[in-house]
Each structure stands twice: as C-alpha cells, then as structure tokens.
C-alpha cells in the first residue's frame, strides 16, 4: 500500500518544495559569491603568490581560528586530507582500529584506510543523525577490554585508538556524552566537522571538542574554496606538526632541502585561500539564510502527514547545511519515487549516503547492530538547500 | 685552496648573474599572469562552478592532452597525488619495490611510500642529470633475477615492479635506453615529468613514453594552477580508472552514493583549472623566454673558468625550467659561499635537493653506487630563472 499517511505524497512534496524555493531548477546547494571574491583573486594574481605560500593562507587560517574559537587552524587541500593528517597526528597507524559512524560520507572511512587502520562502524542517534554515544558505550562495554589505558578489541586484539564523530548535515553529535565515553575508553576524538562550519553544541563550535577537528570547503559546503579543508586544534605542537607534515616535512633552511619524515603535499594554495577569505566574510549571512530556509520548509511541510523536517538537536545551533526530510516507516517505500519525481521536476534532492557496510571496500568491517542507521538511511531525503 | 680556476669566483658569479637578469631582487622562478587569468577566474565565479566539476577542468585536460600528445590527461590537486595514483594504477602495493633516482625531490619517494612500497635508488647520468640507464642495467643484472616475467630483488626477494625516471630541471632522461632496460627487466615506466612540461626527447613530449606520466603545476613550475598536477596516459582504461580513483571511486548514479573501492579526493578544482587554461595559452612564450635566458647565461659565463651552464642533452629540447650552474670538482668547496653571496645580494639561487639516502625517511633504502649523484649534488646550483 502506497502513501499511507497522505494520498499522492510525492506530488504533495513537490508542491511543498515549490512553495518554499520557487520555480525549478533549484540545486541542492550552490555557492554564492560577492564582489570580494573577484577582488581577492585579482589581488592574488597581482601579488603572483597563487601557490602554497601567501598572505591569504595565513589570513584564512587566522580567521578560521577566530571564527571557530579554535586556537589553531591549518588550511589544506580538502577535508579528506585534513582527516588523514589528523589521524596520523593521533598516532593512528597500521592495524589500529577507529570508531566511525556507519552513516557518513565514505571519506571518513577512506582516511582511516590511508593510515592502514581499520574502521569499526557505529549506529546513529535518531535525534542527531550522528553517532549514538549510549549505543557506543554499550558496544565497547561488551566488545572491548581496557589494558594499560588502551582500549583493546576483544575480537581482533587490536588497539581501538580513536573515534571520529561526524556532524551530519550540520547537526551536532551529543558531544558531552561522547566525550565521557571517549574518556572512559581512552579514545582520542577527531571530529569530522566537514558539514558543520557555523554549528554549535552548547555554544561551542563543532570541531573544537576533540584533540583535532576537520572542516571541508568543497564547492557543495556552506563556504567554499573550490576545493579545501582545514584542521582545527588547540594544541600548539599538533598545529606545528600538522603544518610540517602537510608541507612535505621540510625543515626550515635558507636553501637546503632537508625533510625529516615522509610528508604530504596537502597545503591549501593561496588562490583557494583568497576565495575562502571572501567567503568567510559572508558565513553569518549564509547560515542565517539556511536557518530561515529551515523555518520555511517547517511551515510548508507542517500539514503533510508521513513526513517531517529534521530540526536541530537540543542545546545545539545547527548551520542547516542541507535540509532533511524524514519519511515515516510506512511511507519509506515511496523514497525512490519521491527522489525521482522531485529530480524530474527540477528540484534536486538526494538520499543519504549508502551505509558504509553496504559498500564494497567496507563490507567486512566490524560493526554494532545498525538498526537506527538502517532505518534513517531508508527514510532521509535532502531537499534543495540553496539560499 | 679556494677558487682554483678563477680568483674571486663567487663575486664573479654574482656579476655574471647581474649581467643576465639585471638588478636584484630576482626570484628563482615567478609565475606570470596575463589578463586571461583574471577573465577565466571571473567566468568561474559567475558560473558558480569553482569546485571539482566544471568546464575548465575538462578544457584543461583536453588542452594538456593536445599539447603533450598524450591521448588522455587527468587534472589533479598536485604532482605528488599524480605519482601516487599512477603507482596504484601500475599495481604497486605493499612490499613492492620501485626504482627511483637518488637525485630528485622527495615527493617521488613519498609517492612510493604512500603505496606501502619501497624505493631503490639509482645513480645519475652527468649528461642528463636524470637516471643513468647503463648503470641501472648493470645494477639489475647483478642484483635481480627474472622469474615468470617478474624482476625479483635478490637481496629482499621482493618484486621490483616499476621505475620512475624524473626529468631534472626539465632535461629529459635518455628514454630510448631506459625503455630498453625496462623492457628487459619487465618494469613499468612511470615518468615524473613534474619539471618538464614543454620538454621533448627525440621530438616526443616527456611524460608520454611510460605507461603513465605525471606533471606538476605548483607555483614554481613553468605554468601554474596555484597547486595542481596531472596524469598523462595513452591507455583508455587507465585514464578512466585514474578519474574514478581520484573522485572517491563513486559510481555514476543519478542520486545514490555507491563507491566500489577506497578512493581519493584528488581532483583539481575548476578554479585552479581556470588558471591553468590561461597559463597553458602562454606556455610556448614562457619556454621561449626560458631558452633565451639559457643562451644569455651561456654567454655571460662563457669566460668564467671553474663553472659551466648545463645544456640540454643530445636529441632533446628542454624547457630549461631552472637554469643550472655546475662547479668543477676543484671549485665545489665554494658552493655554500656562492649560495650565500648570491642570496645575500638578492639573487635567489639554490642547491639541488639533498640526495634521498641522506634524508632520514630514506636513509636505509637499498641503492647502487651513487658517485655521480653525489658529485652532482655537491656541484649544482640553480640560478635565477625568472623570465
């Protein structure tokens, strides 16, 4: 039986979207540029500093630190590289294990793989869409043992070293509870805040709770540098090591080329940082618009049974990067029909990512019961979030 | 005894440089921008396509293929990522061994490390500054054995899978001889052409001889995209795999997120490709100016005993990316004094990279007798090459 709650639900969803965002085509998310982007790019060309050294990189890093409240920000080529280096800085290496959400973009897992480490997948919390700290505690209680302040996986004997909470669509994970679990099990927290620039948990910016946090400035994010990312940390040594590791581990010298470890070429070019500086000046406006859009969707869908618009978790201020529609269990069979109809009508929508254990490279990962993540993945649809 | 050939050699070198490049300060290399760079960046902003999808990426790839004569070019975030993915495409993995020059930038070795593979270091040819195919053949003859068309390292028992010739400062390696050795020992050739855009060996562009070739468009290269690189190949399947692996291995689908292997976030953003398109339009002019600069240095240093200006190898046309001064054995003790004086006077010069086996992460690498590389590294100085 189709559309139990509401007859013609897909068509009514299209109507509600149209009411909010107007005539099609409407993208899922598009970047917006003011005149400053042009000016800064032009300045960049004039200075000839377009590459890995330049004043916009320094400025972007300083402004990111200021905006997020992190002591240090290190600008990189993308969010994936930021996760990769953060894991290295947390000493995650061959055969280590890292707890990550089952419900996340594949980059979270890939960064773990780059280190030769192995992901363990955690279920989601329906109130945040992120990892569920209570379920995690229960899982670790049953499946791990603490030896010499190391969390050891009973099944594999490997060291479970870190946890990467990801703030889904800009909605913060329950960080207080997560910090408590991480503390009890001696896990390093690395926050994947790729989607949550401008999102706060209890008044504190996401990405600043863990030892390290990461951001993304891909073209589909709240602000963009073309491609880009950043590491956030309050630890001076880690910040210094992050810069060193991402600039080929070259030691400072007037002319000699001495590198003291295997490094990476991950620094953000100055021309991308120039774009970032102009974008960051507008971030408050972007987020205000995203939050207004949420209110409009909330109103437009208020009387539509069978669906709800996801709201920011308690004690949080979300950036509402992507607006999220949730179908009821009864109506979830309509998911693909809704995706098809909305996209055919020119309103770009998408489902959530395939759960990691459904993907070929991670199908054999150890994981807890993933019933909430499974349920969410069958019921979530991101709506046009362009503002 | 100092300056055997010429009294006051460091001072005379400064005079000769000044004669060629004029008043200081003069950089080692600076990018040059015309009005087109501005126009294309502006177009990029107007289109809102600044990120990993966009028409400038497609155009840059097509124009790179056209310029180099490769069938396919894949634009990436930098030259290091291009080497990393090329090695993956050549099936280089954990415990494999890869022959690389001892005299190269550390990125060549790092890319091998990223794959879990191990570099073996090769000596240099004084006529090309790149790997010496004759010395390589002799080394492989003594130190390897062929089993089932696999080159096996007698010492380690590991599979020596590939060789990465690097075209130093834009001067091509003796590719005919190298191809013959690679063929006899069943080695895959991946060319590190990071420095040699616009350099030809026997009329064929560097980077198009091996199964795969790589380019760099860092700010210090002949043309720049801020940060960037590319893979060149004539193999359609490899080109397709390169795009797939560098875009998170996502399968094409209207909305689903299905990734079939551990992929990377290595694609060049459109805004960087926009810069690249404008730069590529000027590459012939840049190289003409670089070659003219070589002639001027050649004249200015002609009467200075104790030094020579390095000239393109036989049958080659080099881009002369960086101009290279070579000291005699007698005068090499003056190297640091020359570096110091020239830099103090505002003429940016630099020595060649530290040889890889002198660097902490590669000090235990297996290597042949490296007497030529050792000698060259003590005698080479790059001169201001800004044009």
Interface residues (C-beta under 8 A of the other chain):
Chain A: X30 X31 X32 X33 X37 X38 X41 X42 X45 X48 X49 X50 X51 X52 X53 X77 X78 X79 X80 X81 X105 X106 X107 X110 X113 X114 X116 X218 X219 X220 X224 X226 X227 X248 X249 X254 X255 X256 X257 X258 X259 X260 X261 X262 X263 X264 X265 X267 X268 X269 X270 X271 X272 X275 X339 X343 X349 X350 X351 X352 X353 X354 X359 X360 X361
Chain B: X30 X31 X32 X33 X37 X38 X41 X42 X45 X48 X49 X50 X51 X52 X53 X77 X78 X79 X80 X81 X105 X106 X107 X110 X113 X114 X116 X218 X219 X220 X224 X226 X227 X248 X249 X250 X254 X255 X256 X257 X258 X259 X260 X261 X262 X263 X264 X265 X267 X268 X269 X270 X271 X272 X275 X339 X343 X349 X350 X351 X352 X353 X354 X359 X360 X361
